[in-house]
């Protein structure tokens, strides 16, 4: 991928109802089992649906005469004939096949993965290369099987369009910042804006500021999300950062904001003491460090978390997968985070005898839900606190290894805890960082 020249980026980003950039699609090198016409149709349809381009059919003009040696010259000719602003040359690579062996239930099976890569080279009206984008689609099933290469190529072509819109042709809008977290933007769907779109904003000026006041008006920086869209107007909500009232602002479509956090988590648990533990105390407090990462689209976000904790004679490692949303409560400072998913924990406890070659291990799994408040201290760094609910299986069986290498179930006389039950509710607090 390459950055667009500034002049071309501005020309494409400042799309208005008066004139859309004209784009044409051709194929250069397509794998023999894939229909070139279907690939071109898939790409053209994607650009039509985006509303950001006027698609011009030029495949017949290109014909079969395009080669790596004459492509720049021929595309220059085609662009001139059809008055194109951008022309895309599509390549479809031969499918790549990989096989690996994995365990399913009690059997070993061979899995075959087939992938197809589609790449697009984007040229200006003068035939100059202005960017490249590649996407890969894959399918995997138990071998033997024959993949539908045509379907994979079309899927990759559709993803290529979406990625090129975001990375090569992001929507760019200039407006004057108003007061408060809700902003009125003098552009709408005709300029490529869509409800839910996330945009990075920064103060901008067309000239060199001449006074201190003009410099102060350039202090805007943050993240906004489009909340409603009309044909020529839109509303946006400030999610992070600050906007200086009256200051000129440039907003550029942002691909995938993300959030990472590190926090302390207190997780109570109840245990059944083994024969080697004299205490009658059946409770533990597992002190954990939780590291979490997720997308931050403020629509639907995906992520995961790692947990590492310790307690008396016990340690644990856990992993979770989550899906949810982040809801602004008092933007841009305060937001509610709601996520749910599934996970598992792997626990190790010390053994009470020295006749074993390993500690005792066990694992639990189940569903989880998380709710928390996130407060931004700056445009990126903030505090978080919340609760996590889990319905995990109890651990009532532990595995140990003897010195002769044999794995077996542990006896009650060898354990400090024969059963471990994680409490349904735990609490966390820490720091989080917004990446955009």
HELIX and SHEET records of a PDB file:
HELIX    1   1 UNK A    6  UNK A   13  1                                   8    
HELIX    2   2 UNK A   36  UNK A   50  1                                  15    
HELIX    3   3 UNK A   59  UNK A   62  1                                   4    
HELIX    4   4 UNK A   71  UNK A   82  1                                  12    
HELIX    5   5 UNK A  149  UNK A  167  1                                  19    
HELIX    6   6 UNK A  189  UNK A  191  5                                   3    
HELIX    7   7 UNK A  212  UNK A  216  1                                   5    
HELIX    8   8 UNK A  412  UNK A  414  5                                   3    
SHEET    1   A 5 UNK A  53  UNK A  56  0                                        
SHEET    2   A 5 UNK A  21  UNK A  30  1                                        
SHEET    3   A 5 UNK A  86  UNK A  92  1                                        
SHEET    4   A 5 UNK A 107  UNK A 124 -1                                        
SHEET    5   A 5 UNK A  96  UNK A 104 -1                                        
SHEET    1   B 5 UNK A  53  UNK A  56  0                                        
SHEET    2   B 5 UNK A  21  UNK A  30  1                                        
SHEET    3   B 5 UNK A  86  UNK A  92  1                                        
SHEET    4   B 5 UNK A 107  UNK A 124 -1                                        
SHEET    5   B 5 UNK A 129  UNK A 142 -1                                        
SHEET    1   C 6 UNK A 172  UNK A 176  0                                        
SHEET    2   C 6 UNK A 248  UNK A 253 -1                                        
SHEET    3   C 6 UNK A 198  UNK A 203 -1                                        
SHEET    4   C 6 UNK A 221  UNK A 229 -1                                        
SHEET    5   C 6 UNK A 234  UNK A 242 -1                                        
SHEET    6   C 6 UNK A 182  UNK A 185 -1                                        
SHEET    1   D 9 UNK A 417  UNK A 422  0                                        
SHEET    2   D 9 UNK A 258  UNK A 273 -1                                        
SHEET    3   D 9 UNK A 283  UNK A 295 -1                                        
SHEET    4   D 9 UNK A 301  UNK A 311 -1                                        
SHEET    5   D 9 UNK A 314  UNK A 330 -1                                        
SHEET    6   D 9 UNK A 334  UNK A 349 -1                                        
SHEET    7   D 9 UNK A 360  UNK A 376 -1                                        
SHEET    8   D 9 UNK A 381  UNK A 392 -1                                        
SHEET    9   D 9 UNK A 425  UNK A 435 -1                                        
SHEET    1   E 2 UNK A 399  UNK A 401  0                                        
SHEET    2   E 2 UNK A 407  UNK A 409 -1                                        
END                                                                             
